[in-house]
Amino acid sequence: MSTIRIAIDGPSGAGKSSLAKAAAGALGFLYVDTGAIYRTIGLHIYREGVDPADQEAVTAELPRIQIDLRYEDGQQRMFLNGADVTEEIRLPEVSQYTSAVSALPPVRKFLLEMQRELARSHSVIMDGRDIGTVVLPDAEVKIYLTASAQARAERRMLELENQGTPQPYEDVLREIEERDWRDTHRDTAPLRRAENAVLLDTTALNFQESQAALLRIIQERMGPT
């Protein structure tokens, strides 16, 4: 049986990871959180004190980075040079570094083959910023998942509160809007909706409604199995 590739793109905080993970579980596919892969590089650059916008300096660090994806109880865990950094890559300061390094062409080239190889060997649901446009341009199903900046900020606030690291709404909203601008205006693989991607706006939907809508789109696009 040939593998099936489902690409989900969209802005930061749109719920791509949680929804893609739930859909992968329902369909029996492998879930690949590409944002976590980029965050792992961002963490390394942050730890080393390198300017994330300095392409030459960041590129020099790439040979020192060994990234491994492992799946434990169906959950993707990230390892940086042998150490589990799954929780650490979610720190707010790492997010800023990740946004900067992910815009650099050498970083994207460094990770491109890793992502494509996963899709060659498994049926996958892969989410990120350029999956349907660059990483898996021939994916059988493409979805652009989004929500208003305000809705995404509110969701992010709840997530931070649950993690014990609350932040003011205004700060969270500003960070999201700044990240949106960087992601859509970068020179390499900017965030955009692929021409044949189905738009799913979850602004007015809760998680269960969003999950049902996502699965409905996937099943309609995949057709009878």
C-alpha positions as CSV (number, residue, x, y, z in Angstrom):
1,M,0.0,0.0,0.0
2,S,1.4,3.4,-1.0
3,T,1.8,6.1,1.7
4,I,-0.5,9.1,2.0
5,R,0.8,12.6,2.8
6,I,-1.3,15.2,4.5
7,A,0.1,18.7,4.7
8,I,-1.2,21.2,7.2
9,D,0.1,24.8,7.1
10,G,-0.9,27.9,9.0
11,P,0.2,30.6,11.3
12,S,1.5,30.3,14.8
13,G,-1.1,29.4,17.4
14,A,-3.7,28.1,15.0
15,G,-3.8,24.8,16.7
16,K,-2.0,22.9,14.0
17,S,0.0,20.6,16.3
18,S,-2.9,19.5,18.6
19,L,-5.4,19.1,15.8
20,A,-2.9,17.3,13.5
21,K,-1.9,15.0,16.3
22,A,-5.5,14.1,17.1
23,A,-6.2,13.5,13.4
24,A,-3.2,11.3,13.0
25,G,-4.3,9.2,15.9
26,A,-7.8,8.8,14.5
27,L,-6.4,7.8,11.1
28,G,-3.5,5.7,12.3
29,F,-0.9,7.9,10.5
30,L,2.4,9.1,11.8
31,Y,2.3,12.7,13.1
32,V,5.3,14.9,12.3
33,D,5.5,18.2,14.2
34,T,8.0,20.1,12.0
35,G,7.8,23.2,14.3
36,A,9.3,21.1,17.0
37,I,12.2,20.2,14.7
38,Y,12.9,23.9,14.0
39,R,12.5,24.7,17.7
40,T,15.2,22.2,18.5
41,I,17.6,24.1,16.3
42,G,16.4,27.4,17.8
43,L,17.1,25.9,21.3
44,H,20.7,25.0,20.3
45,I,21.3,28.5,18.9
46,Y,19.8,30.1,22.0
47,R,22.0,27.9,24.3
48,E,25.2,28.8,22.4
49,G,24.5,32.5,22.5
50,V,24.6,32.9,18.7
51,D,22.7,35.7,17.0
52,P,19.8,33.8,15.3
53,A,19.8,36.4,12.5
54,D,23.5,35.8,11.7
55,Q,23.2,33.3,8.8
56,E,27.0,32.6,8.7
57,A,27.2,31.9,12.5
58,V,24.0,29.8,12.6
59,T,25.2,27.8,9.5
60,A,28.5,27.1,11.3
61,E,26.6,25.5,14.2
62,L,24.6,23.1,12.0
63,P,27.2,20.3,11.9
64,R,27.2,20.3,15.7
65,I,23.4,19.6,15.8
66,Q,22.1,16.0,15.9
67,I,18.3,15.9,15.9
68,D,16.3,12.7,16.6
69,L,12.6,12.1,16.6
70,R,11.3,9.4,18.9
71,Y,7.8,8.2,19.5
72,E,6.7,7.2,23.0
73,D,3.1,6.3,23.6
74,G,2.2,7.9,20.3
75,Q,3.9,11.2,21.3
76,Q,6.7,12.8,19.3
77,R,9.6,13.6,21.5
78,M,12.6,15.7,20.4
79,F,16.2,14.9,21.2
80,L,19.1,17.3,20.7
81,N,22.5,15.7,20.7
82,G,21.1,12.8,22.7
83,A,19.2,14.8,25.3
84,D,15.4,15.0,25.5
85,V,14.4,18.6,25.0
86,T,10.7,18.1,24.3
87,E,9.6,20.5,27.0
88,E,12.4,23.0,26.8
89,I,11.8,23.9,23.2
90,R,8.5,25.3,24.1
91,L,9.9,28.1,26.2
92,P,8.9,31.7,25.0
93,E,12.5,32.8,24.5
94,V,13.1,29.7,22.3
95,S,10.1,30.7,20.1
96,Q,11.8,34.0,19.2
97,Y,15.0,32.3,18.2
98,T,13.1,29.6,16.2
99,S,11.3,32.3,14.2
100,A,14.6,33.8,13.2
101,V,16.6,30.7,12.4
102,S,13.7,29.1,10.5
103,A,13.9,31.9,7.9
104,L,17.5,31.1,7.0
105,P,17.9,29.0,3.8
106,P,20.7,26.8,5.1
107,V,18.6,25.8,8.1
108,R,15.6,24.9,5.9
109,K,17.9,22.9,3.5
110,F,19.4,21.1,6.5
111,L,16.0,19.8,7.6
112,L,14.2,19.4,4.3
113,E,15.5,15.8,3.5
114,M,14.7,14.7,7.1
115,Q,11.1,15.7,6.7
116,R,10.7,14.2,3.2
117,E,12.2,10.9,4.2
118,L,9.6,10.5,7.0
119,A,6.9,11.0,4.4
120,R,8.4,8.5,2.0
121,S,8.5,5.7,4.7
122,H,5.2,6.4,6.5
123,S,1.7,7.8,5.8
124,V,2.0,11.1,7.6
125,I,0.2,14.2,8.8
126,M,2.9,16.9,8.8
127,D,2.3,20.4,10.0
128,G,4.3,23.6,9.6
129,R,4.6,26.8,7.6
130,D,5.6,25.5,4.2
131,I,4.7,21.8,4.1
132,G,2.2,22.1,1.2
133,T,4.2,24.6,-0.7
134,V,7.8,23.4,-0.3
135,V,8.3,20.2,1.8
136,L,5.5,18.1,0.3
137,P,4.2,20.0,-2.7
138,D,2.7,16.8,-4.1
139,A,0.8,15.9,-0.9
140,E,-2.5,14.1,-1.5
141,V,-4.3,16.4,1.0
142,K,-3.4,20.0,1.8
143,I,-5.1,22.1,4.4
144,Y,-4.5,25.7,5.4
145,L,-5.5,26.0,9.1
146,T,-5.9,29.5,10.6
147,A,-7.8,31.6,13.1
148,S,-7.8,35.3,13.9
149,A,-4.8,36.7,15.7
150,Q,-7.1,37.6,18.7
151,A,-8.4,34.0,19.0
152,R,-4.9,32.6,18.8
153,A,-3.7,35.0,21.5
154,E,-6.5,33.9,23.8
155,R,-5.7,30.3,23.2
156,R,-2.0,30.9,23.8
157,M,-2.7,32.7,27.0
158,L,-4.6,29.7,28.4
159,E,-1.7,27.4,27.4
160,L,0.8,29.6,29.1
161,E,-1.3,29.8,32.3
162,N,-1.6,26.0,32.3
163,Q,2.2,25.8,32.0
164,G,2.5,28.1,35.0
165,T,4.1,30.9,32.9
166,P,1.2,33.4,32.4
167,Q,1.7,36.5,30.2
168,P,-0.4,39.6,29.6
169,Y,-2.8,39.3,26.6
170,E,-1.3,42.4,25.0
171,D,2.2,40.8,25.0
172,V,0.9,37.5,23.6
173,L,-1.0,39.2,20.9
174,R,1.9,41.4,19.9
175,E,4.2,38.4,19.7
176,I,1.8,36.5,17.5
177,E,1.3,39.5,15.2
178,E,5.1,40.0,14.9
179,R,5.6,36.3,14.2
180,D,2.9,36.4,11.5
181,W,4.7,39.3,9.8
182,R,8.1,37.5,9.9
183,D,6.6,34.2,8.6
184,T,4.8,35.8,5.7
185,H,7.5,38.2,4.7
186,R,10.6,36.1,4.9
187,D,12.5,35.6,1.6
188,T,12.7,31.8,1.9
189,A,9.5,29.7,1.9
190,P,7.2,32.3,3.3
191,L,4.0,31.2,5.0
192,R,1.2,31.2,2.4
193,R,-1.8,29.1,1.4
194,A,-1.0,26.5,-1.3
195,E,-3.2,27.0,-4.4
196,N,-4.9,23.6,-3.9
197,A,-5.1,23.8,-0.1
198,V,-8.5,23.7,1.7
199,L,-9.0,26.7,4.1
200,L,-10.1,25.8,7.6
201,D,-10.7,28.8,9.8
202,T,-11.2,27.8,13.5
203,T,-11.8,31.2,15.0
204,A,-15.4,30.4,16.0
205,L,-14.8,26.7,16.6
206,N,-13.8,24.9,19.8
207,F,-11.3,22.0,19.7
208,Q,-13.9,19.3,19.1
209,E,-15.6,21.2,16.3
210,S,-12.2,22.0,14.8
211,Q,-11.2,18.3,15.0
212,A,-14.4,17.2,13.3
213,A,-14.0,19.7,10.5
214,L,-10.4,18.7,9.9
215,L,-11.2,15.0,9.7
216,R,-14.1,15.7,7.4
217,I,-11.9,17.6,5.0
218,I,-9.2,14.8,5.1
219,Q,-11.8,12.1,4.4
220,E,-13.4,14.0,1.6
221,R,-10.0,14.6,-0.1
222,M,-8.8,11.0,0.5
223,G,-12.0,9.5,-0.9
224,P,-13.0,5.9,-0.3
225,T,-10.3,3.7,1.3
